[in-house]
Amino acid sequence: MRTDEQITRTDRIAAVGVDGLGVGARGGAVRSRTRAVVARGFSLIEVLMAVLILALGLLGLGAVLPVVVRQQAQGTEQSVSTSALQSAVRYLQGNSRLAPERWANFIKGDLGRDAYWREGLWVVPAVDDFNSQSTTAARQYGSVSLFPRFVEFDRTSGLYLPGAQRETVLMEDRLYPSANSGETAPLFVWDLAVRRDFAGGGMQIAVFVRKIDTRAGNGLGQETLFGALLNPSSPVSRRAVSVDNTGRPTLDGRFGGGRYSVPLLATVGPVRNGAGEVVRDRIGVNVTTVLDPGSQTAASLEEPVATDLLTQPGQKLIDNLGNVYTVEGRDEATQVSTPGVIVLKLSSPMPASVSFPGDGQNPPVNRNDPSQIPERVVRQVVFTPHVPAAVSVFNMGFELAPDVNYPSSTGGNN
């Protein structure tokens, strides 16, 4: 006879199967349920929905990624252009050749007879663009001459005035990074305009930092971009920023059929509403008299070219009081009565202190009397054909009384 312990052990074996794998009645049911659970998968609709969700996510990522990359590139460019701007200001302030006392010496000299300078308007330095017969060994495209005259072309006689000793800021001094920085190519170049600042004393300088022409490095062969920009004997010479013969940017640094891109000068005026009040987020620009100091005859740009350059989004204008404006575009809905004047929309309003001729905020002066300080009104702006990456306006102040005696001759040194 089996004992109770034997009976219990036998029943357990029968319940779970001899091999312990559940071959008994109850074990078979457990195995069937397990097989049913394992065999169950995703339906076709579920798979399609998952693929759709994944596709939408990838499309969203694809749309956002270029924006992120572009913003990172813009941030890097802004950071480097700011560094270039700071480098330019340090150069101008720290160069012993450009010391304030030397500025003071020539302000009362030849330049004093120029009406632009006498009225505190912007003047653009003369550029050595290899268009002259200069024999200077260190000639570089785009080098600028600062002393003793900023305007080489005499508008009265129509001739270039006899040159005296000049201080030249070479192109290599205005590239950033510089040729000895260890970088493979420059990214930016800076240019300047100057004006006599009667309010601040001394002189005010506007600095424009622009990107090197994007295609200037194409087709150089074994030559580096530094070599093409700075080596006068290079067979693939380039300009840092170039315009064609009409004044439009070429973006390729071309030498043939173009010239160096210098800052431009334009006459401006107010835009008024029906009540005669100045609309401060608008400015009128005469596009028929935009002066190109880089041309051989200091001629005005053609009206369509001037319009296109001025209306570029992000264009920077600096008025003859030193205020900087950013252009959003042309306001074609606002019409003015003066022929040849277009209206530009500014990203922010002009300061309330800005006035224009005829506003009555400044006492009238005899503009032909050089002993009188001109009224502080906005008459002119300076800008560049290429939209600048950064701009700055700063003063080099020094003690200087108003001029009372101006030379009557048209050339020579004082």
C-alpha positions as MATLAB code, in Angstrom:
seq = 'MRTDEQITRTDRIAAVGVDGLGVGARGGAVRSRTRAVVARGFSLIEVLMAVLILALGLLGLGAVLPVVVRQQAQGTEQSVSTSALQSAVRYLQGNSRLAPERWANFIKGDLGRDAYWREGLWVVPAVDDFNSQSTTAARQYGSVSLFPRFVEFDRTSGLYLPGAQRETVLMEDRLYPSANSGETAPLFVWDLAVRRDFAGGGMQIAVFVRKIDTRAGNGLGQETLFGALLNPSSPVSRRAVSVDNTGRPTLDGRFGGGRYSVPLLATVGPVRNGAGEVVRDRIGVNVTTVLDPGSQTAASLEEPVATDLLTQPGQKLIDNLGNVYTVEGRDEATQVSTPGVIVLKLSSPMPASVSFPGDGQNPPVNRNDPSQIPERVVRQVVFTPHVPAAVSVFNMGFELAPDVNYPSSTGGNN';
ca = [
       0.000    0.000    0.000;
       1.138    3.590   -0.748;
       1.664    5.899    1.998;
       0.085    9.372    1.994;
       3.428   10.895    1.051;
       3.727    8.600   -1.963;
       0.204    9.410   -3.111;
       0.804   13.143   -2.930;
       4.093   12.895   -4.898;
       2.449   10.766   -7.641;
      -0.417   13.214   -8.061;
       1.998   16.083   -8.450;
       3.878   14.246  -11.204;
       0.620   13.537  -13.035;
      -0.402   17.169  -12.812;
       2.736   18.732  -14.275;
       3.890   15.940  -16.575;
       6.666   13.454  -16.277;
       9.277   15.700  -17.909;
       8.160   18.810  -15.990;
       7.198   20.605  -19.230;
       3.474   20.701  -18.693;
       2.280   17.795  -20.804;
      -0.597   17.079  -18.493;
      -4.078   18.424  -18.910;
      -3.491   21.619  -16.994;
       0.010   22.019  -18.420;
      -1.336   21.876  -21.969;
      -3.719   24.728  -21.244;
      -0.916   26.900  -19.898;
       1.190   26.157  -22.948;
      -1.671   27.024  -25.304;
      -2.245   30.374  -23.624;
       1.488   31.162  -23.795;
       1.583   30.407  -27.497;
      -1.425   32.700  -28.088;
       0.242   35.632  -26.343;
       3.547   35.207  -28.205;
       1.873   34.895  -31.573;
      -0.035   38.203  -31.213;
       1.691   41.185  -33.203;
       0.938   44.665  -34.642;
      -1.803   45.174  -37.147;
      -1.119   46.846  -40.510;
      -2.947   50.001  -39.432;
      -0.765   50.296  -36.329;
       2.389   49.931  -38.416;
       1.217   52.559  -40.901;
       0.361   54.990  -38.087;
       3.802   54.519  -36.551;
       5.479   55.134  -39.917;
       3.360   58.273  -40.407;
       4.288   59.655  -36.992;
       7.968   58.923  -37.632;
       7.798   60.602  -41.038;
       6.201   63.729  -39.564;
       8.891   63.889  -36.903;
      11.664   63.571  -39.483;
      10.068   66.254  -41.667;
       9.875   68.597  -38.693;
      13.505   67.919  -37.837;
      14.509   68.506  -41.450;
      12.735   71.881  -41.429;
      14.245   73.015  -38.132;
      17.817   71.831  -38.731;
      18.691   74.299  -41.537;
      17.291   77.161  -39.448;
      19.437   76.139  -36.486;
      22.535   75.822  -38.683;
      21.845   79.207  -40.299;
      21.321   80.881  -36.928;
      24.549   79.381  -35.622;
      26.405   80.635  -38.706;
      24.875   84.093  -38.324;
      25.817   84.157  -34.653;
      29.396   83.182  -35.461;
      29.586   85.783  -38.253;
      28.214   88.476  -35.947;
      30.745   87.582  -33.276;
      33.696   87.658  -35.703;
      32.509   90.890  -37.360;
      32.268   92.521  -33.937;
      35.852   91.467  -33.259;
      36.869   92.945  -36.618;
      35.115   96.195  -35.730;
      36.891   96.400  -32.372;
      40.206   95.706  -34.105;
      39.594   98.575  -36.561;
      38.736  101.033  -33.800;
      41.841  100.035  -31.832;
      43.972  100.512  -34.938;
      42.620  103.989  -35.629;
      42.875  105.086  -32.016;
      46.262  103.540  -31.327;
      48.204  104.242  -34.521;
      50.767  106.981  -33.821;
      50.542  108.156  -37.428;
      46.892  108.994  -36.798;
      47.461  110.788  -33.482;
      44.975  113.580  -32.630;
      47.587  116.325  -32.933;
      48.267  115.259  -36.514;
      44.569  115.336  -37.288;
      44.432  118.860  -35.874;
      47.326  119.960  -38.075;
      45.728  118.975  -41.337;
      42.155  119.901  -40.417;
      43.185  123.553  -40.767;
      45.137  122.767  -43.925;
      44.090  121.776  -47.419;
      40.991  119.941  -46.264;
      39.589  123.091  -44.676;
      38.725  124.547  -48.063;
      36.360  121.675  -48.858;
      32.727  122.602  -48.207;
      31.871  119.052  -47.098;
      34.413  119.245  -44.322;
      33.536  122.831  -43.388;
      29.879  121.891  -42.877;
      30.557  118.745  -40.886;
      29.504  116.386  -43.689;
      31.025  112.961  -44.299;
      34.137  112.719  -46.456;
      35.446  109.450  -47.940;
      39.215  108.735  -48.123;
      40.926  108.510  -51.479;
      41.508  104.916  -52.604;
      44.545  103.521  -54.400;
      42.826  101.115  -56.748;
      45.695  100.782  -59.255;
      43.834  103.154  -61.527;
      46.571  105.758  -61.077;
      50.172  105.583  -62.250;
      51.489  105.232  -58.715;
      54.923  103.674  -58.434;
      54.654  102.868  -54.743;
      56.234   99.469  -54.170;
      53.693   98.515  -51.532;
      50.620   99.205  -53.666;
      47.634   97.119  -52.654;
      44.134   97.291  -54.076;
      41.867   99.296  -51.788;
      44.561  101.019  -49.711;
      43.330  104.417  -48.503;
      45.151  107.751  -48.144;
      44.429  109.784  -45.042;
      46.847  112.718  -45.074;
      46.734  115.519  -45.817;
      43.563  115.289  -47.881;
      40.561  112.984  -47.785;
      39.127  114.169  -51.091;
      41.682  113.975  -53.897;
      39.225  115.171  -56.542;
      38.605  118.931  -56.649;
      34.973  119.454  -57.693;
      35.620  123.079  -58.634;
      38.411  122.536  -61.132;
      37.473  118.990  -62.111;
      41.065  117.897  -61.541;
      42.933  115.870  -58.973;
      44.796  118.236  -56.692;
      48.613  117.999  -56.475;
      49.431  115.338  -53.914;
      51.535  116.057  -50.860;
      52.811  113.650  -48.253;
      50.094  111.133  -47.477;
      49.639  108.589  -44.750;
      48.381  105.361  -46.295;
      46.426  102.661  -44.504;
      47.254   99.554  -46.497;
      44.794   96.827  -47.257;
      46.779   94.424  -45.071;
      45.987   96.654  -42.084;
      42.244   96.431  -42.760;
      41.781   92.689  -43.297;
      40.438   90.522  -40.489;
      41.843   88.086  -39.560;
      45.183   89.544  -40.607;
      47.734   87.796  -42.805;
      49.932   87.000  -39.787;
      47.090   85.561  -37.718;
      47.705   82.000  -38.869;
      44.295   81.793  -40.572;
      44.088   80.568  -44.153;
      41.962   83.440  -45.475;
      40.489   86.766  -44.314;
      36.767   87.034  -43.623;
      36.189   90.781  -43.350;
      37.584   94.126  -44.456;
      36.873   97.532  -42.934;
      36.541  100.972  -44.520;
      35.889  104.398  -43.102;
      34.486  107.874  -43.617;
      35.277  110.968  -41.534;
      33.650  114.265  -40.713;
      34.453  117.285  -38.632;
      32.431  117.123  -35.412;
      31.726  120.625  -34.157;
      29.660  119.402  -31.198;
      32.057  116.742  -29.927;
      35.236  118.553  -30.895;
      37.774  117.189  -33.339;
      36.742  114.482  -35.751;
      34.157  111.710  -35.989;
      34.926  108.429  -37.763;
      32.458  105.930  -39.214;
      33.790  102.384  -39.638;
      32.096   99.834  -41.914;
      33.006   96.136  -41.616;
      32.072   94.071  -44.683;
      32.444   90.435  -45.651;
      35.096   89.620  -48.235;
      33.407   88.960  -51.593;
      32.052   85.421  -51.366;
      33.532   84.295  -54.696;
      36.832   86.151  -54.402;
      38.592   82.886  -53.546;
      37.460   81.074  -56.689;
      40.005   80.231  -59.395;
      43.116   81.124  -57.395;
      44.997   77.912  -58.171;
      47.930   77.593  -55.774;
      47.629   81.210  -54.626;
      46.076   81.997  -51.250;
      43.372   84.630  -50.868;
      45.775   86.691  -48.767;
      48.270   86.590  -51.631;
      45.643   87.528  -54.220;
      44.559   90.520  -52.123;
      47.964   91.754  -50.968;
      50.587   90.718  -53.519;
      50.802   93.335  -56.319;
      52.547   90.857  -58.633;
      50.032   88.045  -58.169;
      48.640   86.769  -61.500;
      45.234   86.288  -59.866;
      44.863   89.630  -58.060;
      41.587   90.246  -56.280;
      39.802   93.088  -54.524;
      38.371   92.467  -51.078;
      35.035   94.032  -52.045;
      34.366   94.893  -55.665;
      31.750   96.715  -57.715;
      31.301   96.759  -61.473;
      31.544   99.902  -63.570;
      27.958  100.846  -62.709;
      28.590  100.577  -58.960;
      26.798   97.277  -58.299;
      28.535   94.699  -56.060;
      30.042   91.826  -58.033;
      30.770   89.548  -55.019;
      33.682   87.994  -56.918;
      36.549   90.364  -56.109;
      37.054   90.964  -59.802;
      39.815   93.167  -61.111;
      38.912   93.559  -64.765;
      35.775   95.588  -65.419;
      35.352   96.794  -61.864;
      36.811   98.791  -59.002;
      37.142   98.755  -55.233;
      33.859   99.314  -53.394;
      34.095  102.538  -51.353;
      31.479  104.153  -49.068;
      28.890  106.274  -50.882;
      27.339  109.648  -50.009;
      23.678  110.593  -50.395;
      21.578  113.685  -49.725;
      18.587  113.109  -47.437;
      15.554  114.997  -46.178;
      12.527  114.537  -43.946;
       9.276  112.754  -44.708;
       6.332  114.701  -43.277;
       2.727  113.752  -42.567;
      -0.356  115.807  -43.426;
       0.182  118.008  -40.378;
       3.731  118.836  -41.458;
       5.309  116.736  -38.704;
       8.399  114.642  -39.390;
       7.656  110.910  -39.699;
      10.608  109.588  -37.718;
      10.672  106.018  -38.983;
      10.939  107.221  -42.585;
      13.635  109.140  -44.450;
      13.751  110.555  -47.953;
      16.856  109.959  -50.083;
      17.664  111.670  -53.359;
      18.768  108.791  -55.602;
      19.767  111.095  -58.454;
      22.736  112.561  -56.556;
      24.297  109.551  -54.793;
      28.014  110.326  -54.997;
      30.494  107.535  -55.746;
      33.927  108.784  -54.591;
      35.515  105.635  -55.991;
      34.808  106.520  -59.605;
      37.434  108.422  -61.570;
      35.289  111.556  -61.799;
      33.498  111.271  -58.427;
      30.286  110.897  -60.431;
      26.779  110.104  -59.231;
      25.385  106.598  -59.538;
      22.599  105.865  -61.974;
      19.218  106.138  -60.300;
      18.228  102.423  -60.538;
      21.602  101.355  -59.095;
      21.393  103.845  -56.231;
      17.827  102.718  -55.471;
      18.771   99.043  -55.356;
      21.756   99.667  -53.072;
      19.820  101.857  -50.639;
      16.773   99.592  -50.352;
      18.651   96.411  -49.444;
      17.154   94.990  -46.213;
      19.574   95.533  -43.361;
      21.390   98.381  -45.141;
      23.074  100.786  -42.706;
      22.891  104.564  -43.073;
      24.928  106.962  -40.919;
      23.788  110.587  -40.966;
      26.040  113.623  -40.640;
      25.325  113.839  -36.906;
      26.618  110.310  -36.327;
      23.259  108.519  -35.936;
      23.050  104.988  -37.355;
      19.875  103.718  -39.036;
      18.917  100.266  -40.346;
      16.822  100.096  -43.519;
      13.900   97.674  -43.674;
      13.094   98.458  -47.282;
      11.442  100.988  -49.551;
       8.105  102.538  -48.617;
       6.425  102.840  -52.010;
       3.081  103.794  -50.493;
       4.450  107.116  -49.218;
       4.970  109.633  -51.986;
       6.976  112.863  -51.835;
       6.780  115.802  -54.177;
      10.511  116.165  -54.822;
      11.554  114.383  -58.058;
      14.142  111.638  -57.658;
      13.478  111.132  -53.930;
      12.500  107.712  -52.583;
      11.233  106.953  -49.079;
      13.010  104.362  -46.935;
      11.443  102.604  -43.976;
      13.712  102.509  -40.916;
      13.708   99.711  -38.352;
      13.576  102.240  -35.490;
      12.600  105.928  -35.330;
      15.133  108.708  -35.585;
      15.977  110.340  -32.241;
      13.741  113.255  -31.271;
      16.814  115.491  -31.311;
      17.299  114.989  -35.060;
      16.151  117.962  -37.098;
      16.290  118.909  -40.756;
      16.926  122.208  -42.560;
      13.950  124.513  -42.168;
      12.678  122.966  -38.934;
      13.518  126.156  -37.036;
      15.278  124.276  -34.227;
      18.676  125.719  -35.153;
      19.561  129.350  -35.845;
      20.304  130.066  -39.506;
      23.923  130.600  -40.492;
      25.740  131.998  -43.493;
      26.981  128.802  -45.117;
      29.578  130.785  -47.078;
      31.160  132.125  -43.900;
      33.689  129.547  -42.632;
      33.899  131.261  -39.240;
      30.364  130.166  -38.401;
      29.678  126.696  -37.054;
      26.987  125.088  -39.259;
      23.574  124.289  -37.896;
      23.191  120.757  -36.525;
      20.719  119.393  -39.048;
      20.662  116.178  -41.040;
      21.592  116.711  -44.672;
      23.522  113.627  -45.714;
      24.142  109.931  -45.056;
      27.082  107.649  -45.792;
      26.587  103.959  -46.654;
      28.302  101.110  -48.501;
      27.276   99.220  -51.669;
      27.602   95.916  -49.766;
      25.401   95.664  -46.665;
      27.902   95.850  -43.788;
      28.197   93.152  -41.138;
      28.928   95.754  -38.455;
      29.307   99.529  -38.143;
      30.604  101.901  -35.498;
      30.838  105.650  -35.023;
      33.343  107.141  -32.582;
      35.062  110.431  -31.893;
      38.705  111.357  -31.877;
      38.337  114.506  -29.828;
      40.899  117.226  -29.338;
      40.945  120.954  -28.704;
      40.282  122.827  -31.918;
      38.721  126.243  -32.446;
      36.626  126.944  -35.562;
      38.671  127.912  -38.603;
      38.555  131.580  -39.560;
      41.111  131.710  -42.381;
      40.874  129.405  -45.374;
      43.486  129.270  -48.126;
      42.332  130.674  -51.439;
      44.549  128.469  -53.600;
      43.514  125.093  -54.957;
      46.591  123.059  -54.208;
      49.763  122.647  -52.220;
      50.523  122.293  -48.537;
      49.805  124.531  -45.566;
];
